[in-house]
Amino acid sequence: MNIVEPIRQKRDLKRIERVLKKQNLRDLLLFTVGTNCGLRFT
């Protein structure tokens, strides 16, 4: 099983948002909702 580390730096989040904004607004929306809702899965 692979281990995934959380994104901890705000600048990394901004970079991802910039790329998603250029590619697909739907994916940007899903990413933004996912990062802002604070849900954790175990």
Secondary structure by P-SEA (a helix, b strand, c coil): cbbbbccccaaaaaaaaaaaaaccaaaaaaaaaaaaaccccc
